[in-house]
Amino acid sequence: MLKKTITFCVAAVLFLASVAHGGPQESANSSLRKFDEFGNINCEDELARLDSFAIELQNRSNLRGYIIIYGGRRGRRNEAKARAARMKYYLVHSRGLDKTRIITLDGGYRESLMGELWLSQSGAPAPTPTVRAMDVTLKGSVRVYGYNCGDAMGRL
């Protein structure tokens, strides 16, 4: 009886520890880590976050960086794609990272425009959209290349 109780307690502790440690993406790939997430932020905030992301990638050459941008329920065509492209452009051309280490992913849609920065030694994060494409209203469009965020971004 005591052996069964101990076995049950150990199993319960292991289960609770795995649940408290992180979500499914972390448990499926322990080298995957969300570095940052943000909403529709201004240029200065975006560049500051990218600078921190770049420093982490420069200090850990074994990692790749993933940029996931989610379009909002209301927005413009190519808005998320353009933001991901300009962020990658900044990391490669202004911060000197190898373009093969920065991967952009289309996140689909959420209630409002937002992004996530991920670090991984192997494996990619899975986007987690919360709004179906059929429920999105897009008006106008954004140029994917040349969509700048301040003077530091340059043009493609």
C-alpha positions, 0 to 999 in steps of 0.5 A: 500500500505504501509503495502505491502511495509513493508511486502516485505521489511521484507521478503527481509531482512529475505531472504538476512540474511538467504543467507548471514548467511551460506550455506545449511548445516548450515541452515539445522542444526544450530548446525553444524559448519565447524571447519577447511579445508585443502589440502594435508598438512604435518604431523606437520600442520596436528597435529597442526590442530588436536590439535586445534580440540581436544581442542575444543572438550575437552572444549565442551563435548556436541559436536561430531567431524566429519572428512571428507577426499576427495580423489584426482582425482589422488592418491592411493587406500585407501589414504583418508580412511587411512588419516581419520583413522590415524587422528581419531587414534591420537585424541583418543589415543594421545589426549584422546577423546572418540572414539564414539565422532569422526566420519570419513566420506568418502567424495568421490573425489575432484580435489586434496586430502583434508579434513574438520573438523566439529563440531556438537551437532546433525546431520552429515555434508554431504560430497560434492565431486566434481569429479565423481569416474569414472573420478579418476585414482588410482595407488598403495595403502596405508595401512589403519592401520599403516599409520603414520604421524610422531612419535606421531601417533603410530600404530593400 
